[in-house]
């Protein structure tokens, strides 16, 4: 039995210590993301580093002596480093709250419907059934647009764009002067509510994503931010230092708190990614004039993203 135990320990030792090392080194390198966009890429995967550190700490019980002490120490350090990235998201102020059925409620749907979605009918059925006041949709295709036109009479901003804004309320599209480098975005006034939808590049395309962040900030500069609503697939998680900096600059409150929205299906090269979503990259922001009633994640609908549904209500006058 002693030989079997030693053989099993030898078999699991390498992956356990490798995972423990990764659980420490990745969030440690991520601390340099304050100044480096390259290092900040690591921070988007902070939940994975935390999981690795927790497993390492738990696996320490399988070993004895110095190996146990080393694993416990490494796992503990990894937990602390990952926690410094994750905790600010859960401790931040996510804005005022309102009770259900508050006066003036509106429902906002954020959904990257995905270029390769083969179940568009179900996606459109769900969207229609939600009966949203505002829907911001990315990666739209001609097929999706046709289905929406057949199923609804909703008003549309940027009707043939990759990012579209739908509303059942009167809508006025805002067309800005075409910048030198356009970004996937749509802008509209729905009554007195400024609405912007965006779709960012991946964080690995750091220069493009930062330009898109700056472009969104410039779009917000000319609107009443207290009433504004912004939503989109930002391809950016709340544990990154870049996300925190831009959130502060936007002057809005991000109402989605760690809503894990990607992936909703297995990726071609990494089939395991379909088991559960681990990146919160679909976000909804609203100005200080809005209170949050409810934030929900929608179901799988053929896209690689889950939709996000946020219900808002005007802040009650004091």
Beta strands, then each sheet from edge to edge (+ up, - down):
strand 1: 106-112
strand 2: 134-138
strand 3: 155-157
strand 4: 164-167
strand 5: 171-173
strand 6: 185-190
strand 7: 193-199
strand 8: 229-233
strand 9: 253-254
strand 10: 282-286
strand 11: 290-297
strand 12: 308-314
sheet 1: 3+ 4- 2+ 1+ 12- 11+
sheet 2: 5+ 6- 7+ 8+ 10- 9+
end
